[in-house]
Amino acid sequence: MSHRMSAADSCLGRPLWVLALLLAIGAVHAAQPAGVPGRDWGDPAGEECVECHRTENPGLTQEWNHSQHGQAGVNCLDCHKAEKGDKDAFVHKKQLISIIVSPKDCARCHRQEFDEMDGSHHSKAGQILASLDNLLGEVVGGPAAVNAGCRQCHGGKVEIGKDGRPSLETWPNTGIGRINPDGSAGSCTACHGRHRFSKAQARTPDTCGKCHVGPDHPQIEVYNESKHGIIYRANVDDMNLGSDKWVAGVDYSAAPTCATCHMSRGGDQPKTHNVGERISWTLRPPISKKINLVKLENGDEFDVEEGGEVPQAGDAARGSRVVQVLTWKDRRDKMADVCAACHGKGMIEGHYKQFDDVVELYNEKFAKPIAAVMAELKSAGYTTPDPFDEKIEWTWWEIWHHEGRRARHGASMNGPDYTWWHGLYEVAKHTYFQWIPELKEVVLRKDGNELFADAMLEKYFRPIDGHSWYFEGMNKDQIDKVRKGFEERYGKGSLK
């Protein structure tokens, strides 16, 4: 154990040091890896790795030493050892090792966590090759931007050279859906930063905010402005983030973090590494749908949109067999159960009512009619089959992919500024004063008139009450109501 003693520790009398060690072991006992020490972990040959890296990489070694792994005796070789025939294996100091520690490697001791993560939304994040996002990155941006940008969050395929080491173009990478040489998908260190692998760090909103950030999915910004985020920052010292069980309403009550709602224990819900189980809407596509979750015997899973054909347990599906189906209501009930650890029924139902209303407003007033017009433009030859070669396609992309998502995420996580000013306000502004003028330009360029554009607006926009102000102007009652309130506050004649 000498490698786990700092210089200061060595100056302590033995009784104090022994007491400190016993306390440390007691604190981490509940999180020790499964198996037998010295056989399943604690490989004696790994002690040499520790001694060498303590000199070569003192920061790395110190992080490991402070971790539960270090205190439990899990050493370098336990995680980095490789088997003969592994694509990413190479000999280092007479040991066959791999630089990459994949989820399959972690599953040697953390099988339940691996099974929950494998097949989840997170594990599939690296499968972005066929997406419009990837097309923009690779073609409009460039491969270097994708490697250092997109794939550092989504993950990407790690290529291995002839020497068994990962290529510099594809490594380092801790993307949550990284595609590993052993066939596994994901990266545990995306959330549990190596080499400390801290539970507390994985539970902080900032960990999720590395990727869930920015113009198209600003969850961390929404959380920070929400009441949850404000209370968390004010009471972070009361959050008990290092607790082994970390049950909402029991081990802490000040505020939830991302992990609380999507992964951790609360109410009757056990902890899970499947982040999608409690999500009832998909807020990613142009038009949101409620989603049912189908779990398969082989560990994979997939969503079926509301109204789609949902298989039953026991049915064959996608080369496997269905073992469980969670309807969108089941998924919502799971989330509501966690909410109930700190909130009453009325609060929870009110939140979901307001959230659903915003999603439906976005869907019905903007997304569905615009998507229908875009489809007719393409069908009638006003735009080409290729994406992003018309200005109107870029405008529509940002309406749904940026502003529409911000509105929906804002409503889902109680962020009023993102629901309105960064969300639906910009959706409306860009629909009326960018997308519609561009619609008319596209039609005028081909036909020499705007008749087709006008017909599209009449067909898809005018029947929706929310657009009546655009066609007919705001009515006198609406304006007078605003004028009255404005003048009561600022004086007669103040609203010009």
Secondary structure per residue as TSV (DSSP state, phi and psi in degrees):
chain	resnum	aa	ss	phi	psi
A	1	M	-	360.0	0.7
A	2	S	G	-60.8	-31.0
A	3	H	G	-67.7	-13.9
A	4	R	G	-97.6	14.1
A	5	M	-	-107.4	129.1
A	6	S	-	-79.8	171.2
A	7	A	H	-60.5	-38.4
A	8	A	H	-66.1	-38.4
A	9	D	H	-60.2	-38.8
A	10	S	H	-66.7	-16.7
A	11	C	T	-84.9	-11.8
A	12	L	S	-75.0	151.2
A	13	G	-	-67.4	150.7
A	14	R	H	-56.6	-42.4
A	15	P	H	-59.2	-40.7
A	16	L	H	-67.3	-41.2
A	17	W	H	-64.0	-42.3
A	18	V	H	-62.9	-41.0
A	19	L	H	-62.1	-43.9
A	20	A	H	-61.7	-41.1
A	21	L	H	-64.8	-43.7
A	22	L	H	-62.1	-38.7
A	23	L	H	-65.0	-41.7
A	24	A	H	-63.4	-44.6
A	25	I	H	-64.7	-40.6
A	26	G	H	-61.9	-36.9
A	27	A	H	-69.1	-28.9
A	28	V	H	-104.1	-2.1
A	29	H	G	-55.5	-40.8
A	30	A	G	-65.7	-19.1
A	31	A	G	-109.9	11.9
A	32	Q	-	-63.6	148.4
A	33	P	-	-65.7	155.4
A	34	A	S	-71.4	151.4
A	35	G	S	116.8	-170.4
A	36	V	-	-108.9	125.0
A	37	P	B	-59.1	139.8
A	38	G	T	86.6	-17.5
A	39	R	T	-114.2	-56.5
A	40	D	T	-87.0	-24.2
A	41	W	B	-160.1	164.6
A	42	G	-	84.2	35.6
A	43	D	-	-57.9	120.1
A	44	P	T	-57.1	-32.0
A	45	A	T	-64.8	-22.2
A	46	G	H	-71.9	-14.8
A	47	E	H	-62.5	-34.2
A	48	E	H	-65.5	-36.9
A	49	C	H	-60.1	-45.1
A	50	V	H	-61.1	-47.1
A	51	E	H	-61.3	-41.1
A	52	C	H	-69.9	-46.9
A	53	H	H	-70.9	-21.2
A	54	R	H	-64.4	-30.1
A	55	T	H	-86.7	-44.7
A	56	E	H	-75.5	-39.3
A	57	N	-	-134.9	70.3
A	58	P	H	-61.4	-34.1
A	59	G	H	-66.5	-44.5
A	60	L	H	-59.7	-46.5
A	61	T	H	-66.1	-38.1
A	62	Q	H	-65.0	-39.8
A	63	E	H	-61.2	-44.9
A	64	W	H	-61.2	-42.7
A	65	N	H	-61.0	-34.9
A	66	H	H	-79.5	-10.9
A	67	S	S	-81.8	165.4
A	68	Q	H	-64.8	-32.0
A	69	H	H	-58.8	-50.8
A	70	G	H	-61.1	-43.4
A	71	Q	H	-71.5	-23.9
A	72	A	H	-90.1	-5.6
A	73	G	T	93.4	7.9
A	74	V	-	-76.8	121.6
A	75	N	-	-115.5	-176.6
A	76	C	H	-52.7	-47.2
A	77	L	H	-68.8	-29.4
A	78	D	H	-59.7	-35.4
A	79	C	H	-95.4	-35.3
A	80	H	H	-97.9	-2.7
A	81	K	B	-65.7	146.7
A	82	A	-	-124.3	165.2
A	83	E	-	-108.8	151.1
A	84	K	T	-58.8	129.7
A	85	G	T	101.7	-14.7
A	86	D	-	-64.4	136.8
A	87	K	T	-60.2	-33.5
A	88	D	T	-105.7	26.0
A	89	A	-	-93.0	141.7
A	90	F	E	-151.8	159.1
A	91	V	E	-87.3	128.3
A	92	H	E	-137.1	117.1
A	93	K	T	53.9	43.4
A	94	K	T	71.2	9.9
A	95	Q	E	-117.2	139.2
A	96	L	E	-85.4	113.5
A	97	I	E	-132.2	171.4
A	98	S	-	-131.8	140.4
A	99	I	S	-66.6	-38.1
A	100	I	-	-82.6	126.3
A	101	V	-	-105.1	108.5
A	102	S	-	-93.1	166.6
A	103	P	H	-55.7	-32.8
A	104	K	H	-65.0	-35.4
A	105	D	H	-65.8	-45.0
A	106	C	H	-63.3	-27.9
A	107	A	T	-67.5	-12.7
A	108	R	T	-56.9	-33.8
A	109	C	T	-117.3	-23.7
A	110	H	-	-119.0	61.7
A	111	R	H	-66.4	-42.6
A	112	Q	H	-62.6	-44.3
A	113	E	H	-62.6	-40.1
A	114	F	H	-62.4	-46.9
A	115	D	H	-61.9	-37.4
A	116	E	H	-70.9	-38.0
A	117	M	H	-75.5	-40.1
A	118	D	T	-64.2	126.3
A	119	G	T	89.8	-7.9
A	120	S	S	-78.0	175.2
A	121	H	T	-56.9	-42.3
A	122	H	G	-60.2	-45.1
A	123	S	G	-65.4	-21.1
A	124	K	G	-94.5	2.6
A	125	A	T	-64.3	-23.1
A	126	G	T	-77.8	-7.9
A	127	Q	-	-89.0	61.7
A	128	I	-	-105.7	5.1
A	129	L	T	-58.6	-37.4
A	130	A	T	-90.2	10.6
A	131	S	S	-93.5	157.1
A	132	L	H	-65.2	-33.3
A	133	D	H	-56.8	-46.6
A	134	N	H	-67.5	-36.9
A	135	L	H	-59.7	-44.7
A	136	L	I	-60.8	-45.4
A	137	G	I	-64.2	-50.1
A	138	E	I	-70.1	-41.9
A	139	V	I	-95.6	-54.4
A	140	V	I	-73.3	-38.5
A	141	G	I	-88.3	-88.5
A	142	G	-	158.2	155.1
A	143	P	H	-54.8	-35.9
A	144	A	H	-62.6	-37.8
A	145	A	H	-67.1	-36.3
A	146	V	I	-67.5	-43.8
A	147	N	I	-63.2	-44.9
A	148	A	I	-90.1	-10.3
A	149	G	I	-113.2	-86.8
A	150	C	I	-50.9	-48.4
A	151	R	H	-75.3	-15.5
A	152	Q	H	-74.9	-16.7
A	153	C	H	-105.2	-51.3
A	154	H	H	-72.0	-32.2
A	155	G	-	93.3	165.6
A	156	G	-	-157.7	174.7
A	157	K	B	-74.0	125.4
A	158	V	-	-86.0	117.7
A	159	E	-	-89.3	142.4
A	160	I	B	-114.6	131.7
A	161	G	-	-80.5	178.7
A	162	K	T	-64.9	-22.5
A	163	D	T	-85.9	3.7
A	164	G	S	83.8	2.0
A	165	R	S	-102.0	147.8
A	166	P	B	-66.9	146.6
A	167	S	-	-69.7	151.5
A	168	L	T	-66.4	-25.2
A	169	E	T	-71.9	-25.2
A	170	T	T	-116.0	3.5
A	171	W	-	-144.8	136.9
A	172	P	S	-76.3	154.6
A	173	N	-	-158.9	120.3
A	174	T	-	-117.6	29.1
A	175	G	-	-58.1	141.6
A	176	I	T	-63.3	-23.8
A	177	G	T	-113.5	27.0
A	178	R	-	-50.5	138.4
A	179	I	B	-100.1	110.8
A	180	N	-	-91.7	155.6
A	181	P	T	-60.1	-24.4
A	182	D	T	-85.7	6.2
A	183	G	S	92.6	-10.0
A	184	S	-	-79.6	159.5
A	185	A	B	-121.2	133.5
A	186	G	-	120.3	173.8
A	187	S	-	-148.9	111.5
A	188	C	G	-62.3	-31.1
A	189	T	G	-75.7	-2.5
A	190	A	G	-62.6	-33.3
A	191	C	T	-110.9	-35.7
A	192	H	S	-105.0	84.8
A	193	G	-	-53.8	131.8
A	194	R	T	-71.1	148.9
A	195	H	T	-109.5	17.2
A	196	R	T	-89.7	-30.8
A	197	F	-	52.5	47.5
A	198	S	-	-75.1	132.5
A	199	K	H	-66.7	-41.8
A	200	A	H	-60.8	-42.6
A	201	Q	H	-64.9	-39.4
A	202	A	H	-67.8	-22.6
A	203	R	H	-88.5	-10.4
A	204	T	S	-78.8	145.3
A	205	P	H	-59.4	-29.4
A	206	D	H	-62.4	-32.1
A	207	T	H	-62.3	-47.0
A	208	C	H	-67.3	-31.8
A	209	G	H	-68.9	-10.9
A	210	K	T	-59.3	-37.1
A	211	C	T	-114.2	-35.1
A	212	H	S	-86.4	73.9
A	213	V	-	-154.8	157.6
A	214	G	S	100.6	-171.2
A	215	P	S	-67.8	-23.6
A	216	D	S	-105.4	-18.4
A	217	H	-	-152.9	73.8
A	218	P	-	-85.9	50.6
A	219	Q	H	-58.9	-40.6
A	220	I	H	-68.3	-37.2
A	221	E	H	-66.9	-40.7
A	222	V	H	-63.7	-46.6
A	223	Y	H	-59.1	-44.1
A	224	N	H	-62.6	-31.8
A	225	E	H	-90.3	-11.1
A	226	S	S	-75.3	163.5
A	227	K	H	-61.9	-36.0
A	228	H	H	-58.1	-49.4
A	229	G	H	-65.2	-40.6
A	230	I	H	-62.1	-45.3
A	231	I	H	-68.8	-38.0
A	232	Y	H	-57.7	-48.7
A	233	R	H	-62.7	-36.3
A	234	A	H	-74.0	-23.3
A	235	N	T	-127.5	26.7
A	236	V	G	-59.0	-30.2
A	237	D	G	-70.4	-14.8
A	238	D	G	-98.3	6.0
A	239	M	S	-83.4	-11.6
A	240	N	-	54.9	41.7
A	241	L	T	-62.7	-22.7
A	242	G	T	-89.4	2.8
A	243	S	-	-61.5	142.1
A	244	D	S	-67.3	-44.7
A	245	K	S	-91.3	-36.9
A	246	W	-	46.4	67.5
A	247	V	-	-96.4	126.4
A	248	A	B	-60.4	134.0
A	249	G	T	82.9	-9.1
A	250	V	T	-116.5	-59.1
A	251	D	T	-84.9	-16.6
A	252	Y	B	-161.8	155.6
A	253	S	-	-145.3	-4.0
A	254	A	S	-63.1	-49.8
A	255	A	-	-165.3	159.6
A	256	P	-	-90.4	158.9
A	257	T	-	-111.4	-178.7
A	258	C	H	-55.5	-43.9
A	259	A	H	-62.9	-36.4
A	260	T	H	-53.9	-52.7
A	261	C	H	-74.4	-37.4
A	262	H	H	-101.5	-15.8
A	263	M	T	-139.0	-32.0
A	264	S	S	-89.7	172.6
A	265	R	-	-73.7	140.0
A	266	G	B	-172.4	142.3
A	267	G	T	58.1	-131.9
A	268	D	T	-96.2	8.3
A	269	Q	B	-88.0	127.4
A	270	P	-	-76.3	166.0
A	271	K	-	-68.3	154.7
A	272	T	-	-152.6	149.6
A	273	H	S	-98.6	12.2
A	274	N	-	-98.6	101.5
A	275	V	T	-73.2	-11.2
A	276	G	T	-95.7	-8.4
A	277	E	T	-60.9	-30.1
A	278	R	T	-103.5	14.7
A	279	I	-	-102.7	122.0
A	280	S	-	-102.0	-22.2
A	281	W	E	-110.1	148.9
A	282	T	E	-99.0	123.6
A	283	L	-	-104.6	8.4
A	284	R	S	-85.7	-42.4
A	285	P	S	-79.1	174.7
A	286	P	S	-55.9	-39.5
A	287	I	S	-121.1	124.5
A	288	S	-	-75.6	144.3
A	289	K	E	-133.4	149.1
A	290	K	E	-74.2	146.9
A	291	I	E	-130.1	135.9
A	292	N	E	-99.0	144.7
A	293	L	E	-108.7	127.0
A	294	V	E	-112.8	120.5
A	295	K	E	-103.8	139.0
A	296	L	E	-110.3	160.6
A	297	E	T	-63.1	-31.1
A	298	N	T	-81.7	5.5
A	299	G	S	94.7	-11.4
A	300	D	-	-82.0	169.5
A	301	E	E	-155.2	161.3
A	302	F	E	-153.4	158.7
A	303	D	E	-95.8	146.4
A	304	V	E	-123.6	122.1
A	305	E	E	-65.5	151.4
A	306	E	T	-54.7	132.6
A	307	G	T	95.6	-16.0
A	308	G	S	-81.3	170.6
A	309	E	-	-80.1	115.0
A	310	V	-	-99.5	120.4
A	311	P	-	-68.8	164.4
A	312	Q	-	-106.2	159.5
A	313	A	T	-55.1	131.5
A	314	G	T	99.5	-18.3
A	315	D	-	-71.7	151.3
A	316	A	E	-78.0	138.2
A	317	A	E	-158.9	129.6
A	318	R	T	50.9	45.8
A	319	G	T	75.3	12.6
A	320	S	E	-143.6	-160.1
A	321	R	E	-130.5	140.1
A	322	V	E	-72.4	128.5
A	323	V	E	-109.1	-21.8
A	324	Q	E	-159.2	144.9
A	325	V	E	-126.0	125.8
A	326	L	E	-110.7	113.5
A	327	T	-	-69.8	168.6
A	328	W	H	-62.8	-30.5
A	329	K	H	-69.0	-39.7
A	330	D	H	-60.0	-43.3
A	331	R	H	-65.5	-41.4
A	332	R	H	-65.3	-39.9
A	333	D	H	-61.7	-36.1
A	334	K	H	-62.7	-45.8
A	335	M	H	-65.7	-44.1
A	336	A	H	-61.8	-33.2
A	337	D	H	-63.7	-39.1
A	338	V	H	-67.7	-43.1
A	339	C	H	-56.4	-37.2
A	340	A	T	-67.6	-11.0
A	341	A	T	-64.1	-25.5
A	342	C	T	-130.1	-13.9
A	343	H	S	-124.3	152.6
A	344	G	-	-80.4	167.8
A	345	K	H	-59.3	-42.3
A	346	G	H	-62.5	-40.0
A	347	M	H	-62.3	-44.4
A	348	I	H	-67.2	-46.7
A	349	E	H	-64.9	-37.4
A	350	G	H	-64.2	-40.9
A	351	H	H	-60.4	-48.0
A	352	Y	H	-67.5	-33.7
A	353	K	H	-61.5	-48.6
A	354	Q	H	-66.0	-40.3
A	355	F	H	-62.7	-50.5
A	356	D	H	-59.3	-40.0
A	357	D	H	-62.7	-39.6
A	358	V	H	-66.4	-44.3
A	359	V	H	-61.9	-43.5
A	360	E	H	-65.4	-39.0
A	361	L	H	-59.8	-49.6
A	362	Y	I	-59.8	-48.4
A	363	N	I	-58.3	-54.9
A	364	E	I	-78.0	-38.5
A	365	K	I	-83.0	-34.5
A	366	F	I	-118.9	-56.8
A	367	A	I	-65.3	-47.9
A	368	K	H	-65.7	-47.0
A	369	P	H	-65.8	-38.9
A	370	I	H	-66.4	-44.8
A	371	A	H	-59.4	-39.0
A	372	A	H	-65.4	-42.1
A	373	V	H	-65.9	-42.8
A	374	M	H	-60.2	-38.1
A	375	A	H	-66.4	-39.9
A	376	E	H	-69.6	-35.9
A	377	L	H	-59.4	-44.4
A	378	K	H	-69.0	-43.3
A	379	S	H	-62.6	-36.2
A	380	A	T	-87.8	0.9
A	381	G	T	85.5	13.2
A	382	Y	S	-78.1	-25.7
A	383	T	S	-126.9	158.6
A	384	T	-	-82.6	167.8
A	385	P	S	-68.3	-18.4
A	386	D	S	-79.8	140.1
A	387	P	T	-78.9	152.7
A	388	F	T	65.8	20.4
A	389	D	S	-105.7	8.4
A	390	E	S	-130.2	138.9
A	391	K	H	-57.0	-37.5
A	392	I	H	-63.3	-29.1
A	393	E	H	-70.3	-36.3
A	394	W	H	-66.0	-41.3
A	395	T	H	-63.7	-45.3
A	396	W	H	-63.1	-41.7
A	397	W	H	-54.2	-48.0
A	398	E	H	-72.6	-31.1
A	399	I	I	-60.9	-45.4
A	400	W	I	-91.3	-38.8
A	401	H	I	-79.3	-29.4
A	402	H	I	-107.2	-71.0
A	403	E	I	-68.8	-41.4
A	404	G	I	-66.3	-39.5
A	405	R	H	-65.3	-41.6
A	406	R	H	-60.5	-42.2
A	407	A	H	-62.1	-44.8
A	408	R	H	-68.5	-43.5
A	409	H	H	-67.3	-36.3
A	410	G	H	-59.4	-44.4
A	411	A	H	-68.9	-34.0
A	412	S	H	-70.3	-26.5
A	413	M	T	-123.5	21.5
A	414	N	T	63.2	43.3
A	415	G	-	-110.8	92.9
A	416	P	H	-63.2	-36.6
A	417	D	H	-65.7	-38.3
A	418	Y	H	-77.1	-27.4
A	419	T	H	-65.9	-42.3
A	420	W	I	-103.2	-75.2
A	421	W	I	-63.7	-42.7
A	422	H	I	-87.8	-4.8
A	423	G	I	-117.2	-97.5
A	424	L	I	-66.8	-29.7
A	425	Y	H	-58.2	-46.9
A	426	E	H	-73.0	-33.8
A	427	V	H	-56.4	-48.6
A	428	A	H	-66.5	-48.4
A	429	K	H	-56.6	-46.8
A	430	H	H	-77.9	-23.6
A	431	T	I	-68.7	-50.9
A	432	Y	I	-76.0	-36.3
A	433	F	I	-115.4	5.2
A	434	Q	I	-127.7	-57.9
A	435	W	I	-65.9	-46.2
A	436	I	H	-64.2	-45.6
A	437	P	H	-59.1	-37.4
A	438	E	H	-69.7	-34.5
A	439	L	H	-57.5	-46.1
A	440	K	H	-67.5	-35.9
A	441	E	H	-65.9	-42.7
A	442	V	H	-61.5	-43.9
A	443	V	H	-69.9	-43.2
A	444	L	H	-60.8	-39.3
A	445	R	H	-62.7	-33.8
A	446	K	H	-90.5	-41.2
A	447	D	H	-100.1	-20.3
A	448	G	S	81.3	5.0
A	449	N	S	-152.2	175.6
A	450	E	S	-109.7	17.0
A	451	L	H	-59.9	-42.9
A	452	F	H	-65.0	-40.3
A	453	A	H	-62.3	-45.5
A	454	D	H	-61.9	-38.2
A	455	A	H	-65.7	-37.8
A	456	M	H	-65.5	-41.1
A	457	L	H	-67.2	-38.9
A	458	E	H	-65.7	-38.8
A	459	K	H	-72.8	-43.9
A	460	Y	H	-107.2	-24.0
A	461	F	T	-102.6	-46.5
A	462	R	T	-60.3	-34.9
A	463	P	T	-66.3	-13.0
A	464	I	S	-91.3	119.9
A	465	D	G	-54.3	-35.8
A	466	G	G	-63.2	-16.9
A	467	H	G	-98.2	0.4
A	468	S	H	-61.0	-32.6
A	469	W	H	-62.7	-31.3
A	470	Y	H	-70.3	-38.9
A	471	F	H	-82.7	-35.3
A	472	E	H	-117.5	-5.6
A	473	G	-	83.9	162.8
A	474	M	-	-70.1	137.2
A	475	N	-	-77.6	164.0
A	476	K	H	-59.8	-39.1
A	477	D	H	-62.6	-41.0
A	478	Q	H	-62.9	-45.0
A	479	I	H	-69.0	-41.1
A	480	D	H	-64.8	-35.0
A	481	K	H	-63.8	-43.8
A	482	V	H	-67.4	-42.5
A	483	R	H	-59.4	-43.6
A	484	K	H	-60.6	-48.5
A	485	G	H	-64.1	-38.6
A	486	F	H	-66.3	-43.9
A	487	E	H	-72.4	-30.9
A	488	E	H	-62.8	-30.2
A	489	R	H	-90.9	-39.3
A	490	Y	H	-114.9	-3.0
A	491	G	-	105.1	154.4
A	492	K	T	-60.7	137.4
A	493	G	T	80.8	3.8
A	494	S	-	-73.5	-25.9
A	495	L	-	-94.8	108.4
A	496	K	-	-88.8	360.0
